[in-house]
Amino acid sequence: MPTYSQDPAAPDEPYLAFWRERHLCTLTTLRPDGSPHVVPVGVTYDPGARLARVITNKTSAKVSHVLAAGPEGARVAVCQVDGRRWATLEGRAQVRTEPERVTEAERRYAERYHREPGENPSRVVIEITLERALGRG
């Protein structure tokens, strides 16, 4: 099972199919001291928009880490694992609060995870502009 890298905007079908499966993922952000902060999250992958999305509460540590990186965004990675199969998406994250962006992220979450996210008036979306896709399948 070779490790591969591909264009995150044009993944091959097996890679995309893996991202359509229901898997818990991780998001890695960097704390102000440079140490990694890794937390479980739900992630959706939109290669057409070259985005990965994570819905979360605006008061979460991951949001604080992304905001602390400044207007250029934070370098982050999201990953999912299933046995020996794994896939990682890397890019720059920014926190979005616009209602239409949050609604779109919620819709995609419900589609992938087969359940509507609970009501949360403090919800934001971390949008990751993708630069790299890696994996082993």
Secondary structure, DSSP 8 states (H G I E B T S, - for coil): --EEEE-TTS--HHHHHHHHS---EEEEEE-TTS-EEEEEE--EEETTTTEEEEEEETTSHHHHHHHHT-TT-EEEEEEEEETTEEEEEEEEEEEE--HHHHHHHHHHHHHHHTS-----TTEEEEEEEEEEEEEE-
